[in-house]
Amino acid sequence: MEIKDMIKKPVIVKHDMTLKKVVEIMTEKDVNSVLVVDSDWKLVGSVDIVTLLNAVVPEYVGNRDMWVANFTTEELFQEFIEENKKKKVDSFMMDTHKVLKESSTALKACITVTEWRQTRVPVVDEDNKPVWIITRKGVRKYLAKHMGL
């Protein structure tokens, strides 16, 4: 079986965009993650909500345990956000661990999701340019369809 029932068009951002621009795009498109491409439109990474938060909370705050929240004010958190909104995507994006090719099967997609614990799996063409993305919602819809739901 093909992966066509699990895929959707990805939201793509360029590696040199700012954190602020990425948040703007994610808000406009109502998505929780985006794929990141270089100047040749080749996939170089991804950004999700956790990545965004890690980009604005500085390393010196420690290992970001909950106890830090007890000693940090909302004003300080707003300052962290303000200080980092011009940070470039390529300085905080995640590496994309596994990708699939357009010719991949649904079974290979499901194995990739479970084996690598990736909730979003990019689908790339022969030049490593993103063309689709498999999401949790896509997998759920695929399962439902093939269960007759």
DSSP file with accessible surface (Angstrom, degrees, kcal/mol):
  #  RESIDUE AA STRUCTURE BP1 BP2  ACC     N-H-->O    O-->H-N    N-H-->O    O-->H-N    TCO  KAPPA ALPHA  PHI   PSI    X-CA   Y-CA   Z-CA
    1    1 A M              0   0  147      0, 0.0   105,-2.6     0, 0.0   106,-0.4   0.000 360.0 360.0 360.0 149.7    0.0    0.0    0.0
    2    2 A E  B >   -A  105   0A 127    103,-0.3     3,-0.5   104,-0.1   103,-0.2  -0.425 360.0-125.5 -89.9 164.5    1.1    3.5   -0.7
    3    3 A I  G >> S+     0   0    6    101,-0.8     3,-2.8    99,-0.3     4,-0.6   0.470  81.3 105.8 -86.9   1.3    1.6    6.4    1.8
    4    4 A K  G 34 S+     0   0  134      1,-0.3     3,-0.4     2,-0.2    -1,-0.2   0.752  74.5  57.9 -57.5 -26.5   -0.7    8.7   -0.2
    5    5 A D  G <4 S+     0   0   52     -3,-0.5    -1,-0.3     1,-0.2    -2,-0.1   0.568 109.1  45.4 -79.4  -8.1   -3.5    8.3    2.4
    6    6 A M  T <4 S+     0   0    2     -3,-2.8   129,-0.9   135,-0.1    -1,-0.2   0.464  96.4  90.9-109.1  -6.8   -1.2    9.5    5.3
    7    7 A I  E  <  +B  134   0B  37     -4,-0.6     2,-0.3    -3,-0.4   127,-0.2  -0.551  41.0 174.9-101.4 159.3    0.4   12.6    3.7
    8    8 A K  E     -B  133   0B  98    125,-1.6   125,-2.0    -2,-0.2   123,-0.0  -0.951  45.9 -81.6-147.1 165.2   -0.2   16.3    3.5
    9    9 A K        -     0   0  138     -2,-0.3   123,-0.2   123,-0.2     2,-0.1  -0.512  51.4-128.6 -67.5 133.0    1.7   19.2    2.1
   10   10 A P        -     0   0   21      0, 0.0     2,-0.5     0, 0.0    24,-0.1  -0.455   9.8-121.0 -81.2 156.2    4.3   20.4    4.6
   11   11 A V        -     0   0   29     22,-0.3    24,-2.7    -2,-0.1     2,-0.4  -0.868  37.9-160.1 -91.3 127.7    4.7   23.9    5.9
   12   12 A I  E     -e   35   0C  49     -2,-0.5     2,-0.3    22,-0.2    24,-0.2  -0.914  15.0-176.5-119.2 137.9    8.2   24.9    4.9
   13   13 A V  E     -e   36   0C   1     22,-2.8    24,-2.3    -2,-0.4     2,-0.2  -0.910  29.5-109.9-126.0 157.1   10.5   27.6    6.3
   14   14 A K  E >   -e   37   0C  43     -2,-0.3     3,-1.8    22,-0.2    75,-0.2  -0.604  25.6-119.8 -86.7 150.0   14.0   28.7    5.2
   15   15 A H  T 3  S+     0   0   44     22,-2.3    75,-2.2     1,-0.3    76,-0.2   0.716 110.0  53.7 -61.6 -22.7   17.0   28.1    7.4
   16   16 A D  T 3  S+     0   0   82     73,-0.2    -1,-0.3    72,-0.1     2,-0.1   0.344  81.9 113.2-100.8  10.0   17.8   31.8    7.7
   17   17 A M    <   -     0   0   49     -3,-1.8    72,-2.7     1,-0.1    73,-0.2  -0.370  69.7-108.6 -73.5 161.1   14.4   32.9    8.9
   18   18 A T  B  >  -H   88   0D  35     70,-0.2     4,-2.3     1,-0.1    70,-0.2  -0.485  20.9-113.5 -87.9 160.6   14.0   34.3   12.4
   19   19 A L  H  > S+     0   0    9     68,-2.0     4,-2.6    65,-0.4     5,-0.2   0.910 119.0  54.9 -55.6 -43.5   12.3   32.6   15.3
   20   20 A K  H  > S+     0   0  118     65,-2.3     4,-2.4     1,-0.2    -1,-0.2   0.919 107.7  48.1 -58.9 -44.8    9.6   35.4   15.2
   21   21 A K  H  > S+     0   0   78     64,-0.3     4,-2.6     2,-0.2    -1,-0.2   0.897 110.6  51.6 -64.9 -39.3    8.9   34.7   11.5
   22   22 A V  H  X S+     0   0    0     -4,-2.3     4,-2.9     2,-0.2     5,-0.2   0.931 110.0  48.5 -64.5 -43.5    8.6   31.0   12.1
   23   23 A V  H  X S+     0   0   54     -4,-2.6     4,-2.4     1,-0.2    -2,-0.2   0.920 110.9  52.2 -62.1 -39.8    6.1   31.6   14.9
   24   24 A E  H  X S+     0   0   77     -4,-2.4     4,-2.8    -5,-0.2    -2,-0.2   0.941 112.1  44.8 -60.3 -47.1    4.2   33.9   12.6
   25   25 A I  H  X S+     0   0   22     -4,-2.6     4,-2.7     2,-0.2     5,-0.2   0.930 112.8  50.6 -64.7 -44.7    4.0   31.3    9.9
   26   26 A M  H  X>S+     0   0    8     -4,-2.9     5,-2.0     1,-0.2     4,-0.7   0.886 113.0  47.1 -61.9 -37.1    3.1   28.5   12.3
   27   27 A T  H ><5S+     0   0  103     -4,-2.4     3,-0.5    -5,-0.2    -2,-0.2   0.936 113.1  47.5 -69.8 -45.7    0.3   30.7   13.7
   28   28 A E  H 3<5S+     0   0  128     -4,-2.8    -2,-0.2     1,-0.2    -1,-0.2   0.891 119.2  39.5 -61.1 -42.0   -1.0   31.7   10.2
   29   29 A K  H 3<5S-     0   0  129     -4,-2.7    -1,-0.2    -5,-0.2    -2,-0.2   0.505 105.0-130.5 -87.1  -7.2   -1.0   28.1    9.0
   30   30 A D  T <<5 +     0   0  145     -4,-0.7     2,-0.3    -3,-0.5    -3,-0.2   0.933  59.3 136.4  55.1  52.1   -2.2   26.7   12.4
   31   31 A V      < -     0   0   23     -5,-2.0    -1,-0.2    -6,-0.1    -2,-0.1  -0.892  54.8-146.6-125.1 158.7    0.5   24.0   12.6
   32   32 A N  S    S+     0   0   98     -2,-0.3    17,-1.0     1,-0.1     2,-0.3   0.378  82.6  30.4-103.6  -0.1    2.7   22.8   15.4
   33   33 A S  E     - F   0  48C  20     15,-0.2     2,-0.3    -7,-0.1   -22,-0.3  -0.990  58.9-166.5-154.6 156.7    5.7   22.0   13.3
   34   34 A V  E     - F   0  47C   2     13,-2.4    13,-2.3    -2,-0.3     2,-0.3  -0.960  23.2-120.8-139.2 155.6    7.5   23.1   10.1
   35   35 A L  E     -eF  12  46C   5    -24,-2.7   -22,-2.8    -2,-0.3     2,-0.4  -0.778  25.6-140.2 -94.8 147.2   10.2   21.6    7.9
   36   36 A V  E     -eF  13  45C   0      9,-3.0     8,-3.1    -2,-0.3     9,-1.5  -0.908  19.1-173.6-112.3 132.3   13.4   23.7    7.4
   37   37 A V  E     -eF  14  43C   0    -24,-2.3   -22,-2.3    -2,-0.4     6,-0.2  -0.859  18.3-126.7-121.9 157.1   15.1   23.9    4.0
   38   38 A D    >   -     0   0   39      4,-2.1     3,-2.1    -2,-0.3    -1,-0.1  -0.168  50.2 -77.7 -86.6-169.9   18.4   25.4    2.9
   39   39 A S  T 3  S+     0   0   79      1,-0.3    -1,-0.0     2,-0.1   -25,-0.0   0.710 134.1  53.2 -67.3 -17.7   18.9   27.9    0.1
   40   40 A D  T 3  S-     0   0   99      2,-0.1    -1,-0.3     3,-0.0     3,-0.1   0.254 119.1-110.8 -95.8   8.6   18.5   25.0   -2.5
   41   41 A W  S <  S+     0   0  131     -3,-2.1     2,-0.3     1,-0.3    -2,-0.1   0.696  70.2 145.6  68.1  22.6   15.2   23.9   -0.9
   42   42 A K        -     0   0   83     87,-0.2    -4,-2.1     1,-0.1    -1,-0.3  -0.717  58.5-101.3 -89.7 142.2   16.8   20.7    0.5
   43   43 A L  E     +F   37   0C  12     85,-2.9    -6,-0.3    -2,-0.3     3,-0.1  -0.394  49.1 159.9 -64.6 128.2   15.6   19.5    3.8
   44   44 A V  E     -     0   0C  47     -8,-3.1     2,-0.3     1,-0.3    52,-0.2   0.469  59.1 -44.9-125.6 -10.9   17.9   20.3    6.7
   45   45 A G  E     -F   36   0C   0     -9,-1.5    -9,-3.0    50,-0.2    -1,-0.3  -0.991  50.2-107.5 172.5-165.7   15.8   20.1    9.8
   46   46 A S  E     -FG  35  94C  17     48,-2.0    48,-3.1    -2,-0.3     2,-0.4  -0.968  11.5-147.0-151.4 163.3   12.5   20.8   11.5
   47   47 A V  E     +F   34   0C   0    -13,-2.3   -13,-2.4    -2,-0.3     2,-0.2  -1.000  19.7 170.0-135.6 133.2   11.0   23.0   14.2
   48   48 A D  E  >  -F   33   0C  25     -2,-0.4     4,-2.2   -15,-0.2   -15,-0.2  -0.729  52.1 -83.8-129.3-175.0    8.2   22.2   16.6
   49   49 A I  H  > S+     0   0   76    -17,-1.0     4,-2.4    -2,-0.2     5,-0.2   0.910 127.1  50.3 -59.9 -44.0    6.7   23.8   19.7
   50   50 A V  H  > S+     0   0   90      1,-0.2     4,-2.7     2,-0.2    -1,-0.2   0.920 109.3  52.2 -62.6 -40.6    9.2   22.2   22.0
   51   51 A T  H  > S+     0   0    7      1,-0.2     4,-1.6     2,-0.2    -1,-0.2   0.909 108.7  51.1 -61.4 -41.7   12.1   23.4   19.8
   52   52 A L  H  X S+     0   0   19     -4,-2.2     4,-1.0     2,-0.2    -1,-0.2   0.930 110.9  47.5 -61.5 -45.9   10.6   27.0   19.9
   53   53 A L  H >X S+     0   0   89     -4,-2.4     4,-2.0     1,-0.2     3,-0.7   0.914 109.7  52.6 -63.6 -41.6   10.4   26.9   23.7
   54   54 A N  H 3< S+     0   0   73     -4,-2.7    -1,-0.2     1,-0.2    -2,-0.2   0.833 105.1  58.0 -61.7 -29.5   14.0   25.6   23.9
   55   55 A A  H 3< S+     0   0    4     -4,-1.6    -1,-0.2    -5,-0.2    -2,-0.2   0.779 112.1  38.6 -72.2 -26.1   15.1   28.5   21.7
   56   56 A V  H << S+     0   0    8     -4,-1.0    -2,-0.2    -3,-0.7    -1,-0.2   0.717  99.7  76.7 -99.9 -21.6   13.7   31.1   24.1
   57   57 A V  S  < S-     0   0   28     -4,-2.0    -1,-0.1    -5,-0.1    20,-0.0  -0.802  86.7-127.4 -90.3 116.1   14.6   29.6   27.5
   58   58 A P    >   -     0   0   23      0, 0.0     3,-1.5     0, 0.0     6,-0.1  -0.242   8.8-122.2 -67.4 152.4   18.3   30.2   27.9
   59   59 A E  G >  S+     0   0  144      1,-0.3     3,-1.9     2,-0.2     5,-0.1   0.824 107.0  67.8 -59.2 -34.6   20.7   27.4   28.8
   60   60 A Y  G 3  S+     0   0  168      1,-0.3    -1,-0.3     3,-0.1     3,-0.1   0.647  78.6  80.1 -68.6  -8.2   21.9   29.2   32.0
   61   61 A V  G <  S-     0   0   18     -3,-1.5    -1,-0.3     1,-0.3     2,-0.3   0.578 106.0-121.6 -73.1  -1.3   18.4   28.6   33.5
   62   62 A G    <   -     0   0   35     -3,-1.9    -1,-0.3     1,-0.2     0, 0.0  -0.718  60.0 -26.3  99.6-151.1   19.7   25.1   34.2
   63   63 A N  S    S-     0   0  108     -2,-0.3    -1,-0.2    -3,-0.1    -3,-0.1   0.200  87.6-110.7 -90.2  18.3   18.2   21.9   33.0
   64   64 A R        +     0   0   77     -3,-0.3    -2,-0.1     1,-0.2    -1,-0.1   0.782  57.9 167.6  63.0  30.6   14.8   23.6   32.8
   65   65 A D    >>  -     0   0   77     -4,-0.2     3,-1.6     1,-0.1     4,-0.6  -0.308  51.6-103.3 -67.9 163.1   13.3   21.7   35.7
   66   66 A M  H >> S+     0   0  151      1,-0.3     3,-0.9     2,-0.2     4,-0.8   0.801 115.6  71.4 -59.7 -29.1   10.0   22.8   37.1
   67   67 A W  H >> S+     0   0  137      1,-0.3     3,-0.8     2,-0.2     4,-0.5   0.848  88.8  63.6 -60.1 -28.8   11.8   24.4   40.2
   68   68 A V  H X> S+     0   0   15     -3,-1.6     3,-1.7     1,-0.2     4,-0.8   0.899  94.0  60.8 -61.8 -37.2   13.1   27.1   37.8
   69   69 A A  H << S+     0   0   60     -3,-0.9     3,-0.4    -4,-0.6    -1,-0.2   0.810  97.1  60.1 -61.5 -27.5    9.5   28.2   37.2
   70   70 A N  H << S+     0   0  129     -4,-0.8    -1,-0.3    -3,-0.8    -2,-0.2   0.703 112.8  36.5 -72.0 -20.3    9.2   29.0   40.9
   71   71 A F  H << S+     0   0  158     -3,-1.7     2,-0.5    -4,-0.5    -1,-0.2   0.361 102.1  83.2-113.7   0.8   12.0   31.5   40.8
   72   72 A T     <  -     0   0   39     -4,-0.8     2,-0.1    -3,-0.4     0, 0.0  -0.921  68.3-140.4-111.3 133.3   11.5   33.1   37.3
   73   73 A T     >  -     0   0   76     -2,-0.5     4,-2.1     1,-0.1     5,-0.1  -0.454  22.6-116.8 -87.3 162.1    9.0   35.9   36.8
   74   74 A E  H  > S+     0   0  131      1,-0.2     4,-2.5     2,-0.2     5,-0.2   0.870 117.4  57.4 -61.8 -36.3    6.7   36.3   33.8
   75   75 A E  H  > S+     0   0  127      2,-0.2     4,-2.0     1,-0.2    -1,-0.2   0.907 105.8  48.8 -62.6 -40.9    8.5   39.5   33.0
   76   76 A L  H  > S+     0   0   54      2,-0.2     4,-2.2     1,-0.2    -1,-0.2   0.917 110.0  51.5 -65.9 -40.1   11.8   37.6   32.8
   77   77 A F  H  X S+     0   0   61     -4,-2.1     4,-2.2     1,-0.2    -2,-0.2   0.919 108.3  51.8 -62.2 -41.4   10.3   35.0   30.5
   78   78 A Q  H  X S+     0   0  110     -4,-2.5     4,-2.7     1,-0.2    -1,-0.2   0.887 108.1  52.5 -61.3 -37.0    9.0   37.8   28.3
   79   79 A E  H  X S+     0   0  100     -4,-2.0     4,-2.9     2,-0.2    -1,-0.2   0.904 106.1  53.3 -64.6 -40.8   12.6   39.2   28.2
   80   80 A F  H  X S+     0   0    5     -4,-2.2     4,-1.2     2,-0.2    -2,-0.2   0.930 111.2  46.7 -58.0 -44.9   13.8   35.8   27.1
   81   81 A I  H >X S+     0   0   54     -4,-2.2     4,-1.0     1,-0.2     3,-0.6   0.946 113.1  48.0 -62.9 -48.5   11.3   35.8   24.3
   82   82 A E  H >< S+     0   0  113     -4,-2.7     3,-0.6     1,-0.2     4,-0.3   0.912 110.5  52.1 -59.2 -43.3   12.2   39.3   23.2
   83   83 A E  H 3< S+     0   0  123     -4,-2.9    -1,-0.2     1,-0.2     3,-0.2   0.762 117.1  38.7 -65.0 -26.2   16.0   38.6   23.3
   84   84 A N  H X< S+     0   0   25     -4,-1.2     3,-2.0    -3,-0.6   -65,-0.4   0.477  81.6  98.0-108.0  -0.9   15.6   35.6   21.1
   85   85 A K  T << S+     0   0   49     -4,-1.0   -65,-2.3    -3,-0.6   -64,-0.3   0.748  87.7  50.2 -66.3 -18.1   13.0   36.6   18.5
   86   86 A K  T 3  S+     0   0  164     -4,-0.3    -1,-0.3    -3,-0.2    -2,-0.1   0.429  81.2 124.6 -96.4   1.9   15.7   37.4   16.0
   87   87 A K    <   -     0   0   70     -3,-2.0   -68,-2.0   -69,-0.1     2,-0.2  -0.346  66.3-116.1 -61.5 136.5   17.5   34.1   16.4
   88   88 A K  B >   -H   18   0D  99    -70,-0.2     3,-2.0     1,-0.1     4,-0.4  -0.539  14.8-123.7 -79.6 144.2   18.0   32.3   13.1
   89   89 A V  G >> S+     0   0    0    -72,-2.7     4,-2.1     1,-0.3     3,-2.1   0.873 107.5  62.3 -54.3 -42.5   16.2   29.0   12.6
   90   90 A D  G 34 S+     0   0   79    -75,-2.2    -1,-0.3     1,-0.3   -74,-0.1   0.660  96.7  61.2 -66.6  -8.2   19.4   27.1   11.8
   91   91 A S  G <4 S+     0   0   75     -3,-2.0    -1,-0.3   -76,-0.2    -2,-0.2   0.626 121.8  17.8 -90.2 -10.7   20.7   27.9   15.3
   92   92 A F  T <4 S+     0   0   27     -3,-2.1    -2,-0.2    -4,-0.4    -3,-0.1   0.460  91.1 118.7-136.8  -3.7   17.9   26.0   17.1
   93   93 A M     <  -     0   0   43     -4,-2.1     2,-0.3    -5,-0.2   -46,-0.2  -0.166  61.7-114.6 -65.1 160.8   16.2   23.6   14.6
   94   94 A M  B     -G   46   0C  62    -48,-3.1   -48,-2.0     1,-0.1     2,-0.2  -0.706  28.0-111.1 -90.8 148.9   16.2   19.9   15.2
   95   95 A D        -     0   0  119     -2,-0.3     2,-0.8   -50,-0.2   -50,-0.2  -0.505  30.9-118.9 -70.6 146.8   17.9   17.5   12.8
   96   96 A T        -     0   0   32    -52,-0.2     3,-0.1     1,-0.2    -1,-0.1  -0.830  28.6-167.5 -89.9 113.5   15.5   15.4   10.8
   97   97 A H        +     0   0  136     -2,-0.8     2,-0.4     1,-0.2    -1,-0.2   0.970  64.1  12.6 -69.8 -55.8   16.4   11.8   11.8
   98   98 A K        -     0   0   81     18,-0.1     2,-0.3    14,-0.0    -1,-0.2  -0.959  62.4-177.1-127.6 141.8   14.5    9.8    9.3
   99   99 A V        -     0   0   51     -2,-0.4     2,-0.3    22,-0.1    24,-0.2  -0.897  15.2-139.5-128.5 162.6   12.9   10.6    6.0
  100  100 A L  E     -c  123   0B   3     22,-2.5    24,-2.9    -2,-0.3     2,-0.2  -0.868  15.8-124.2-118.1 155.9   10.9    8.6    3.5
  101  101 A K  E >   -c  124   0B  89     -2,-0.3     3,-2.1    22,-0.2    24,-0.2  -0.596  31.6-107.5 -91.4 160.3   11.0    8.7   -0.3
  102  102 A E  T 3  S+     0   0   93     22,-1.0   -99,-0.3     1,-0.3   -98,-0.1   0.804 119.8  56.5 -58.2 -28.2    7.8    9.3   -2.3
  103  103 A S  T 3  S+     0   0  109   -101,-0.1    -1,-0.3  -100,-0.1    -3,-0.0   0.448  81.2 123.4 -85.9   1.0    7.8    5.6   -3.3
  104  104 A S    <   -     0   0   12     -3,-2.1  -101,-0.8     1,-0.1     2,-0.1  -0.235  60.5-120.1 -63.1 152.1    7.8    4.4    0.3
  105  105 A T  B  >  -A    2   0A  66   -103,-0.2     4,-2.1     1,-0.1  -103,-0.3  -0.464  19.2-113.4 -88.1 164.0    5.1    2.0    1.4
  106  106 A A  H  > S+     0   0    2   -105,-2.6     4,-2.6     1,-0.2     5,-0.2   0.883 118.5  55.1 -62.5 -39.0    2.6    2.6    4.2
  107  107 A L  H  > S+     0   0  123   -106,-0.4     4,-2.6     1,-0.2     5,-0.2   0.939 107.1  48.8 -61.7 -44.3    4.2   -0.2    6.1
  108  108 A K  H  > S+     0   0  113      1,-0.2     4,-2.5     2,-0.2    -1,-0.2   0.906 110.6  52.1 -62.5 -38.5    7.6    1.4    5.9
  109  109 A A  H  X S+     0   0    0     -4,-2.1     4,-2.4     2,-0.2    -1,-0.2   0.937 110.7  46.8 -62.0 -46.8    6.1    4.7    7.0
  110  110 A C  H  X S+     0   0   35     -4,-2.6     4,-2.4     1,-0.2     5,-0.2   0.892 111.9  50.4 -65.2 -38.5    4.5    3.0   10.1
  111  111 A I  H  X S+     0   0   76     -4,-2.6     4,-3.3     2,-0.2     5,-0.4   0.921 110.2  50.8 -64.7 -41.1    7.7    1.2   11.0
  112  112 A T  H  X S+     0   0   13     -4,-2.5     4,-2.0    -5,-0.2     6,-0.5   0.935 110.3  49.6 -61.4 -45.2    9.6    4.5   10.7
  113  113 A V  H  X>S+     0   0   33     -4,-2.4     5,-0.8    -5,-0.2     4,-0.6   0.939 120.1  35.5 -59.9 -46.7    7.1    6.3   13.0
  114  114 A T  H  <5S+     0   0   94     -4,-2.4    -2,-0.2     3,-0.2     3,-0.2   0.933 118.9  47.2 -78.0 -44.1    7.2    3.5   15.6
  115  115 A E  H  <5S+     0   0  134     -4,-3.3    -3,-0.2    -5,-0.2    -2,-0.2   0.905 125.2  30.2 -66.0 -40.8   10.9    2.5   15.4
  116  116 A W  H  <5S-     0   0  115     -4,-2.0    -1,-0.2    -5,-0.4    -2,-0.2   0.440 100.5-130.2 -98.6  -1.7   12.2    6.1   15.5
  117  117 A R  T  <5 +     0   0  218     -4,-0.6     2,-0.6     1,-0.2    -3,-0.2   0.875  51.4 156.1  53.0  40.2    9.4    7.5   17.6
  118  118 A Q      < -     0   0   20     -5,-0.8    -1,-0.2    -6,-0.5    -2,-0.1  -0.885  32.3-167.1 -96.8 121.3    8.9   10.4   15.1
  119  119 A T  S    S+     0   0   57     -2,-0.6    17,-0.4     1,-0.2     2,-0.4   0.633  82.6  39.3 -82.5 -14.2    5.5   11.8   15.2
  120  120 A R  S    S-     0   0   46     15,-0.2    15,-0.2    16,-0.1    -1,-0.2  -0.992  70.1-171.7-134.3 128.0    6.2   13.6   11.9
  121  121 A V  E     - D   0 134B   0     13,-2.4    13,-2.6    -2,-0.4   -22,-0.1  -0.964  18.2-136.6-123.8 116.8    8.1   12.1    9.1
  122  122 A P  E     - D   0 133B   3      0, 0.0   -22,-2.5     0, 0.0     2,-0.5  -0.411   9.0-148.1 -68.4 145.7    9.1   14.1    6.1
  123  123 A V  E     -cD 100 132B   0      9,-2.7     8,-3.0   -24,-0.2     9,-1.8  -0.978  23.0-172.1-114.0 123.2    8.7   12.7    2.6
  124  124 A V  E     -cD 101 130B   0    -24,-2.9   -22,-1.0    -2,-0.5     2,-0.1  -0.789  18.7-124.7-117.5 159.8   11.4   13.9    0.2
  125  125 A D    >   -     0   0   26      4,-2.2     3,-2.0    -2,-0.3    -1,-0.1  -0.198  51.2 -78.4 -87.3-171.4   12.0   13.6   -3.5
  126  126 A E  T 3  S+     0   0  147      1,-0.3    -1,-0.0     2,-0.1   -25,-0.0   0.700 132.4  53.4 -66.1 -17.7   15.2   12.3   -5.1
  127  127 A D  T 3  S-     0   0   79      2,-0.1    -1,-0.3     0, 0.0     0, 0.0   0.229 119.6-107.4 -98.5  11.0   17.0   15.6   -4.5
  128  128 A N  S <  S+     0   0   56     -3,-2.0   -85,-2.9     1,-0.3    -2,-0.1   0.780  72.6 144.3  66.8  28.7   16.1   15.6   -0.7
  129  129 A K        -     0   0   74    -87,-0.2    -4,-2.2   -92,-0.1    -1,-0.3  -0.860  55.2-113.4 -97.5 131.4   13.5   18.3   -1.2
  130  130 A P  E     + D   0 124B  13      0, 0.0    -6,-0.3     0, 0.0     3,-0.1  -0.416  44.5 159.9 -69.2 133.0   10.4   17.9    1.0
  131  131 A V  E     +     0   0B  28     -8,-3.0     2,-0.3     1,-0.4    -7,-0.2   0.584  64.9   6.4-120.7 -27.8    7.2   17.2   -0.9
  132  132 A W  E     - D   0 123B  74     -9,-1.8    -9,-2.7  -123,-0.2    -1,-0.4  -0.926  58.3-144.1-145.7 171.2    5.0   15.7    1.8
  133  133 A I  E     -BD   8 122B   8   -125,-2.0  -125,-1.6    -2,-0.3     2,-0.5  -0.996  10.8-141.9-142.7 139.2    4.8   15.1    5.5
  134  134 A I  E     -BD   7 121B   1    -13,-2.6   -13,-2.4    -2,-0.3     2,-0.2  -0.901  29.0-175.7 -97.0 128.1    3.3   12.2    7.4
  135  135 A T     >  -     0   0   23   -129,-0.9     4,-2.3    -2,-0.5     5,-0.2  -0.726  41.9-104.2-118.4 169.9    1.7   13.3   10.7
  136  136 A R  H  > S+     0   0  149    -17,-0.4     4,-2.6    -2,-0.2     5,-0.2   0.911 123.8  52.6 -57.8 -41.9    0.0   11.6   13.6
  137  137 A K  H  > S+     0   0  116      1,-0.2     4,-2.7     2,-0.2    -1,-0.2   0.906 107.5  51.2 -62.6 -41.1   -3.3   12.7   12.2
  138  138 A G  H  > S+     0   0    8      2,-0.2     4,-2.3     1,-0.2    -1,-0.2   0.907 110.6  48.1 -63.5 -40.8   -2.5   11.2    8.8
  139  139 A V  H  X S+     0   0   26     -4,-2.3     4,-2.6     2,-0.2    -2,-0.2   0.931 111.9  50.1 -65.1 -43.5   -1.6    7.9   10.4
  140  140 A R  H  X S+     0   0  151     -4,-2.6     4,-2.6     1,-0.2    -2,-0.2   0.931 111.5  47.9 -61.1 -44.3   -4.8    7.9   12.4
  141  141 A K  H  X S+     0   0  121     -4,-2.7     4,-2.7     2,-0.2    -1,-0.2   0.895 110.7  52.4 -63.8 -38.9   -6.9    8.6    9.3
  142  142 A Y  H  X S+     0   0   23     -4,-2.3     4,-2.2     2,-0.2    -2,-0.2   0.942 111.2  46.1 -61.5 -48.0   -5.0    5.9    7.4
  143  143 A L  H  X S+     0   0   82     -4,-2.6     4,-0.8     1,-0.2    -2,-0.2   0.923 113.3  49.5 -60.8 -46.3   -5.8    3.3   10.1
  144  144 A A  H ><>S+     0   0   29     -4,-2.6     5,-2.9     1,-0.2     3,-0.9   0.922 110.0  51.1 -60.3 -44.8   -9.5    4.5   10.3
  145  145 A K  H ><5S+     0   0  117     -4,-2.7     3,-1.3     1,-0.3    -1,-0.2   0.921 111.9  46.2 -59.8 -43.4   -9.9    4.2    6.6
  146  146 A H  H 3<5S+     0   0   86     -4,-2.2    -1,-0.3     1,-0.3    -2,-0.2   0.525 109.1  55.8 -83.4  -3.1   -8.5    0.7    6.5
  147  147 A M  T <<5S-     0   0  132     -3,-0.9    -1,-0.3    -4,-0.8    -2,-0.2   0.275 118.2-111.5-100.7   2.4  -10.6   -0.3    9.4
  148  148 A G  T < 5       0   0   70     -3,-1.3    -3,-0.2     1,-0.2    -2,-0.1   0.732 360.0 360.0  76.6  23.8  -13.7    0.8    7.6
  149  149 A L      <       0   0  158     -5,-2.9    -1,-0.2    -6,-0.2    -2,-0.1  -0.594 360.0 360.0 -95.5 360.0  -14.4    3.7    9.9
